[in-house]
Amino acid sequence: MTNEKKRVVIPDLLKEIGVKVEMKNIPIGDYIVASETVVERKSIHDFISSVFDGRLFDQCNRLKEHFEHPAIIIEGDIDEINQIAENPLVFYGAISSVALDFKIPVLPTPNASNTAKLLVAMCARQEKTKGPFLKKIRKSGNIHHQQLSVLSSLPGVGEKLASRMLEKFGSPSNSFSASIAELSKIEGMGESRAQKIRNLLDAEIKNDKKIGQKTLHDI
């Protein structure tokens, strides 16, 4: 399945069964199905590819940073693993790591139609008073969305906190200049998260390339 199909098919399927799909920028993942619940959707080919190029575990880290309840959907015929991967144990080892090390559930579906049904089921689990919603990641030229995306790249900052930071400080630049005390006053931020943000923004990368790479990875 091409990336273009991946973007188009699911929203169309959801709309066909009467689900309202809101197009929105999110820092990581493909769909927000409930408060703090985000879903990353991968085909079997993409999952295997992300293991070998190093994307998978970086994505897992970012999913955990930005959302309390992330999940990964692997879509396709699992029997294809024997043809796609030279060693199927690599596939199952990666799934084990995602589930056990990152505590992120991995949910298999055979095709896009069943993925849409699973998303609806996950969406229906949230409180009825909030109403069902699904948000699909979308690139945008809107300045406000871009500002939210920039702030959402900070450790532990999701869309809600990013919005509150913009409301309080007026711009990403002012947010980056804020002290720990100022950041801590934002609802839901807390001193520990504020400290991590300041540590990241104030960290100096040493000239030695190996040390610099390690520091970036640790952050």
C-alpha atoms as a printed R data frame, in Angstrom:
    type eleno elety resid chain resno       x       y      z
1   ATOM     1    CA   MET     A     1   0.000   0.000  0.000
2   ATOM     2    CA   THR     A     2   1.402   3.383 -0.977
3   ATOM     3    CA   ASN     A     3   1.617   6.298  1.433
4   ATOM     4    CA   GLU     A     4  -1.014   8.128 -0.606
5   ATOM     5    CA   LYS     A     5  -3.473   5.249 -0.228
6   ATOM     6    CA   LYS     A     6  -2.634   5.087  3.449
7   ATOM     7    CA   ARG     A     7  -3.675   8.725  3.816
8   ATOM     8    CA   VAL     A     8  -6.847   8.585  1.752
9   ATOM     9    CA   VAL     A     9  -8.538   5.196  2.233
10  ATOM    10    CA   ILE     A    10  -9.205   5.190  5.986
11  ATOM    11    CA   PRO     A    11 -10.815   8.676  6.207
12  ATOM    12    CA   ASP     A    12 -13.060   7.754  3.273
13  ATOM    13    CA   LEU     A    13 -14.072   4.473  4.914
14  ATOM    14    CA   LEU     A    14 -14.813   6.243  8.189
15  ATOM    15    CA   LYS     A    15 -16.935   8.880  6.479
16  ATOM    16    CA   GLU     A    16 -18.880   6.148  4.658
17  ATOM    17    CA   ILE     A    17 -19.984   4.660  7.984
18  ATOM    18    CA   GLY     A    18 -20.950   8.050  9.394
19  ATOM    19    CA   VAL     A    19 -17.899   8.923 11.491
20  ATOM    20    CA   LYS     A    20 -16.826  12.561 11.535
21  ATOM    21    CA   VAL     A    21 -13.133  12.877 10.689
22  ATOM    22    CA   GLU     A    22 -11.361  16.087 11.695
23  ATOM    23    CA   MET     A    23  -8.169  16.877  9.765
24  ATOM    24    CA   LYS     A    24  -5.601  18.241 12.177
25  ATOM    25    CA   ASN     A    25  -1.841  18.523 12.758
26  ATOM    26    CA   ILE     A    26  -0.574  16.178 15.469
27  ATOM    27    CA   PRO     A    27   3.061  15.775 16.577
28  ATOM    28    CA   ILE     A    28   3.276  12.004 16.013
29  ATOM    29    CA   GLY     A    29   1.009   9.173 14.908
30  ATOM    30    CA   ASP     A    30  -1.881   9.003 12.451
31  ATOM    31    CA   TYR     A    31  -5.143   9.151 14.402
32  ATOM    32    CA   ILE     A    32  -6.268  10.482 17.786
33  ATOM    33    CA   VAL     A    33  -9.238   8.314 18.771
34  ATOM    34    CA   ALA     A    34  -9.745   9.590 22.337
35  ATOM    35    CA   SER     A    35  -8.161  11.981 24.801
36  ATOM    36    CA   GLU     A    36  -4.448  11.064 25.049
37  ATOM    37    CA   THR     A    37  -4.974   7.993 22.814
38  ATOM    38    CA   VAL     A    38  -3.119   8.068 19.498
39  ATOM    39    CA   VAL     A    39  -2.798   5.365 16.852
40  ATOM    40    CA   GLU     A    40   0.154   4.840 14.516
41  ATOM    41    CA   ARG     A    41  -0.944   2.815 11.483
42  ATOM    42    CA   LYS     A    42   1.630   0.741  9.597
43  ATOM    43    CA   SER     A    43   1.451  -1.765  6.805
44  ATOM    44    CA   ILE     A    44   3.524  -4.912  7.346
45  ATOM    45    CA   HIS     A    45   6.024  -3.661  4.758
46  ATOM    46    CA   ASP     A    46   6.323  -0.289  6.495
47  ATOM    47    CA   PHE     A    47   6.721  -1.933  9.915
48  ATOM    48    CA   ILE     A    48   9.589  -4.107  8.689
49  ATOM    49    CA   SER     A    49  11.169  -1.149  6.892
50  ATOM    50    CA   SER     A    50  10.945   0.994 10.030
51  ATOM    51    CA   VAL     A    51  12.780  -1.705 12.004
52  ATOM    52    CA   PHE     A    52  15.733  -1.744  9.642
53  ATOM    53    CA   ASP     A    53  16.047   2.003  9.114
54  ATOM    54    CA   GLY     A    54  15.720   2.789 12.826
55  ATOM    55    CA   ARG     A    55  12.437   4.712 12.627
56  ATOM    56    CA   LEU     A    56  10.342   2.318 14.706
57  ATOM    57    CA   PHE     A    57  11.884   2.778 18.142
58  ATOM    58    CA   ASP     A    58  12.322   6.520 17.610
59  ATOM    59    CA   GLN     A    59   8.601   6.700 16.803
60  ATOM    60    CA   CYS     A    60   7.805   4.659 19.921
61  ATOM    61    CA   ASN     A    61   9.763   7.115 22.062
62  ATOM    62    CA   ARG     A    62   7.941  10.058 20.523
63  ATOM    63    CA   LEU     A    63   4.542   8.375 20.880
64  ATOM    64    CA   LYS     A    64   5.200   7.868 24.601
65  ATOM    65    CA   GLU     A    65   6.447  11.439 24.993
66  ATOM    66    CA   HIS     A    66   3.404  13.062 23.449
67  ATOM    67    CA   PHE     A    67   0.509  10.757 24.382
68  ATOM    68    CA   GLU     A    68  -0.405   8.766 27.462
69  ATOM    69    CA   HIS     A    69  -2.045   5.892 25.569
70  ATOM    70    CA   PRO     A    70  -0.390   5.195 22.189
71  ATOM    71    CA   ALA     A    71  -1.107   2.110 20.088
72  ATOM    72    CA   ILE     A    72   0.283   0.694 16.842
73  ATOM    73    CA   ILE     A    73  -1.870  -1.005 14.218
74  ATOM    74    CA   ILE     A    74  -0.105  -3.407 11.840
75  ATOM    75    CA   GLU     A    75  -2.240  -3.874  8.762
76  ATOM    76    CA   GLY     A    76  -1.941  -6.749  6.296
77  ATOM    77    CA   ASP     A    77  -1.523 -10.492  5.940
78  ATOM    78    CA   ILE     A    78   0.901 -11.685  8.643
79  ATOM    79    CA   ASP     A    79   1.764 -14.709  6.452
80  ATOM    80    CA   GLU     A    80   3.566 -12.272  4.135
81  ATOM    81    CA   ILE     A    81   6.313 -11.954  6.757
82  ATOM    82    CA   ASN     A    82   7.999 -15.097  5.437
83  ATOM    83    CA   GLN     A    83   8.322 -13.457  2.012
84  ATOM    84    CA   ILE     A    84   9.130  -9.919  3.193
85  ATOM    85    CA   ALA     A    85  11.681 -10.624  5.925
86  ATOM    86    CA   GLU     A    86  14.676 -12.892  5.505
87  ATOM    87    CA   ASN     A    87  14.404 -13.692  9.203
88  ATOM    88    CA   PRO     A    88  10.813 -13.494 10.576
89  ATOM    89    CA   LEU     A    89  12.226 -13.428 14.111
90  ATOM    90    CA   VAL     A    90  13.273  -9.826 13.448
91  ATOM    91    CA   PHE     A    91   9.597  -8.937 12.955
92  ATOM    92    CA   TYR     A    92   8.434 -10.730 16.087
93  ATOM    93    CA   GLY     A    93  11.388  -9.443 18.086
94  ATOM    94    CA   ALA     A    94  10.446  -5.870 17.175
95  ATOM    95    CA   ILE     A    95   6.809  -6.461 18.151
96  ATOM    96    CA   SER     A    96   7.970  -7.920 21.473
97  ATOM    97    CA   SER     A    97  10.144  -4.880 22.120
98  ATOM    98    CA   VAL     A    98   7.330  -2.445 21.313
99  ATOM    99    CA   ALA     A    99   4.891  -4.293 23.584
100 ATOM   100    CA   LEU     A   100   7.218  -5.126 26.491
101 ATOM   101    CA   ASP     A   101   9.859  -2.377 26.495
102 ATOM   102    CA   PHE     A   102   7.685   0.547 25.429
103 ATOM   103    CA   LYS     A   103   4.377  -0.794 26.815
104 ATOM   104    CA   ILE     A   104   2.664   0.078 23.519
105 ATOM   105    CA   PRO     A   105  -0.028  -2.391 22.380
106 ATOM   106    CA   VAL     A   106   0.344  -3.754 18.851
107 ATOM   107    CA   LEU     A   107  -2.971  -4.493 17.148
108 ATOM   108    CA   PRO     A   108  -3.104  -6.516 13.884
109 ATOM   109    CA   THR     A   109  -5.767  -5.992 11.220
110 ATOM   110    CA   PRO     A   110  -6.032  -7.782  7.851
111 ATOM   111    CA   ASN     A   111  -6.994  -4.755  5.736
112 ATOM   112    CA   ALA     A   112  -8.045  -1.084  5.684
113 ATOM   113    CA   SER     A   113 -11.721  -1.886  6.170
114 ATOM   114    CA   ASN     A   114 -11.013  -3.699  9.428
115 ATOM   115    CA   THR     A   115  -8.605  -0.973 10.506
116 ATOM   116    CA   ALA     A   116 -11.432   1.553 10.149
117 ATOM   117    CA   LYS     A   117 -13.710  -0.652 12.270
118 ATOM   118    CA   LEU     A   118 -11.031  -0.984 14.948
119 ATOM   119    CA   LEU     A   119 -10.571   2.795 15.048
120 ATOM   120    CA   VAL     A   120 -14.307   3.263 15.490
121 ATOM   121    CA   ALA     A   121 -14.339   0.691 18.318
122 ATOM   122    CA   MET     A   122 -11.438   2.469 20.038
123 ATOM   123    CA   CYS     A   123 -13.155   5.807 19.576
124 ATOM   124    CA   ALA     A   124 -16.390   4.499 21.103
125 ATOM   125    CA   ARG     A   125 -14.603   3.595 24.351
126 ATOM   126    CA   GLN     A   126 -14.262   7.205 25.464
127 ATOM   127    CA   GLU     A   127 -16.866   8.957 27.569
128 ATOM   128    CA   LYS     A   128 -20.141   9.505 25.741
129 ATOM   129    CA   THR     A   129 -20.292  13.120 26.885
130 ATOM   130    CA   LYS     A   130 -17.213  13.924 24.861
131 ATOM   131    CA   GLY     A   131 -18.602  12.424 21.668
132 ATOM   132    CA   PRO     A   132 -16.635  10.365 19.132
133 ATOM   133    CA   PHE     A   133 -13.906  12.033 17.162
134 ATOM   134    CA   LEU     A   134 -11.007  11.059 14.935
135 ATOM   135    CA   LYS     A   135  -8.186  13.361 13.988
136 ATOM   136    CA   LYS     A   136  -5.992  12.592 10.993
137 ATOM   137    CA   ILE     A   137  -2.504  14.033 10.665
138 ATOM   138    CA   ARG     A   138  -2.248  16.571  7.857
139 ATOM   139    CA   LYS     A   139   0.479  18.883  6.690
140 ATOM   140    CA   SER     A   140  -0.570  22.508  6.880
141 ATOM   141    CA   GLY     A   141   0.753  25.903  5.924
142 ATOM   142    CA   ASN     A   142  -1.261  27.546  8.711
143 ATOM   143    CA   ILE     A   143   1.117  29.508 10.983
144 ATOM   144    CA   HIS     A   144  -0.767  28.562 14.150
145 ATOM   145    CA   HIS     A   145  -0.579  24.862 13.273
146 ATOM   146    CA   GLN     A   146   3.115  25.193 12.514
147 ATOM   147    CA   GLN     A   147   3.696  26.888 15.864
148 ATOM   148    CA   LEU     A   148   1.852  24.072 17.650
149 ATOM   149    CA   SER     A   149   3.943  21.530 15.761
150 ATOM   150    CA   VAL     A   150   7.175  23.261 16.825
151 ATOM   151    CA   LEU     A   151   6.171  23.351 20.502
152 ATOM   152    CA   SER     A   152   4.898  19.762 20.355
153 ATOM   153    CA   SER     A   153   8.431  18.637 19.492
154 ATOM   154    CA   LEU     A   154   9.486  19.473 23.078
155 ATOM   155    CA   PRO     A   155   9.724  16.534 25.521
156 ATOM   156    CA   GLY     A   156   6.389  15.681 27.115
157 ATOM   157    CA   VAL     A   157   4.493  18.368 25.214
158 ATOM   158    CA   GLY     A   158   1.391  17.333 23.322
159 ATOM   159    CA   GLU     A   159  -1.084  19.486 21.448
160 ATOM   160    CA   LYS     A   160  -2.933  20.577 24.599
161 ATOM   161    CA   LEU     A   161   0.186  21.816 26.368
162 ATOM   162    CA   ALA     A   162   1.447  23.435 23.166
163 ATOM   163    CA   SER     A   163  -1.828  25.383 22.892
164 ATOM   164    CA   ARG     A   164  -1.581  26.493 26.514
165 ATOM   165    CA   MET     A   165   2.018  27.609 25.988
166 ATOM   166    CA   LEU     A   166   0.975  29.754 23.028
167 ATOM   167    CA   GLU     A   167  -1.916  31.226 25.010
168 ATOM   168    CA   LYS     A   168   0.355  32.140 27.922
169 ATOM   169    CA   PHE     A   169   3.499  33.300 26.104
170 ATOM   170    CA   GLY     A   170   2.135  34.441 22.735
171 ATOM   171    CA   SER     A   171   4.746  32.783 20.500
172 ATOM   172    CA   PRO     A   172   7.131  29.796 20.354
173 ATOM   173    CA   SER     A   173  10.066  32.212 20.798
174 ATOM   174    CA   ASN     A   174   8.683  33.516 24.084
175 ATOM   175    CA   SER     A   175   7.897  29.970 25.154
176 ATOM   176    CA   PHE     A   176  11.490  28.910 24.556
177 ATOM   177    CA   SER     A   177  12.687  31.825 26.691
178 ATOM   178    CA   ALA     A   178  10.393  31.036 29.622
179 ATOM   179    CA   SER     A   179  11.912  30.006 32.942
180 ATOM   180    CA   ILE     A   180  11.159  26.754 34.762
181 ATOM   181    CA   ALA     A   181   8.950  28.666 37.185
182 ATOM   182    CA   GLU     A   182   6.981  30.264 34.350
183 ATOM   183    CA   LEU     A   183   6.580  26.982 32.483
184 ATOM   184    CA   SER     A   184   5.508  25.179 35.657
185 ATOM   185    CA   LYS     A   185   2.534  27.530 36.043
186 ATOM   186    CA   ILE     A   186   0.957  26.168 32.848
187 ATOM   187    CA   GLU     A   187  -1.875  23.761 33.656
188 ATOM   188    CA   GLY     A   188  -0.720  20.148 33.203
189 ATOM   189    CA   MET     A   189   2.962  21.057 32.818
190 ATOM   190    CA   GLY     A   190   4.488  20.432 36.244
191 ATOM   191    CA   GLU     A   191   7.992  21.275 37.434
192 ATOM   192    CA   SER     A   192   9.548  17.993 36.280
193 ATOM   193    CA   ARG     A   193   8.402  18.430 32.671
194 ATOM   194    CA   ALA     A   194   9.364  22.098 32.721
195 ATOM   195    CA   GLN     A   195  12.841  21.097 33.902
196 ATOM   196    CA   LYS     A   196  13.199  18.601 31.017
197 ATOM   197    CA   ILE     A   197  12.206  21.285 28.514
198 ATOM   198    CA   ARG     A   198  14.731  23.768 29.908
199 ATOM   199    CA   ASN     A   199  17.432  21.064 29.980
200 ATOM   200    CA   LEU     A   200  16.811  20.380 26.293
201 ATOM   201    CA   LEU     A   201  16.729  24.035 25.260
202 ATOM   202    CA   ASP     A   202  19.804  24.953 27.310
203 ATOM   203    CA   ALA     A   203  21.943  21.912 26.475
204 ATOM   204    CA   GLU     A   204  25.163  22.677 24.608
205 ATOM   205    CA   ILE     A   205  26.407  20.129 22.077
206 ATOM   206    CA   LYS     A   206  30.133  19.423 22.385
207 ATOM   207    CA   ASN     A   207  32.399  19.660 19.359
208 ATOM   208    CA   ASP     A   208  33.286  15.974 19.417
209 ATOM   209    CA   LYS     A   209  30.861  14.389 16.942
210 ATOM   210    CA   LYS     A   210  30.506  11.091 18.766
211 ATOM   211    CA   ILE     A   211  29.714  12.775 22.066
212 ATOM   212    CA   GLY     A   212  27.315  15.160 20.342
213 ATOM   213    CA   GLN     A   213  25.429  12.327 18.663
214 ATOM   214    CA   LYS     A   214  25.094  10.462 21.930
215 ATOM   215    CA   THR     A   215  23.799  13.541 23.711
216 ATOM   216    CA   LEU     A   216  21.149  14.137 21.058
217 ATOM   217    CA   HIS     A   217  20.069  10.493 21.217
218 ATOM   218    CA   ASP     A   218  19.807  10.554 25.006
219 ATOM   219    CA   ILE     A   219  17.658  13.680 24.866
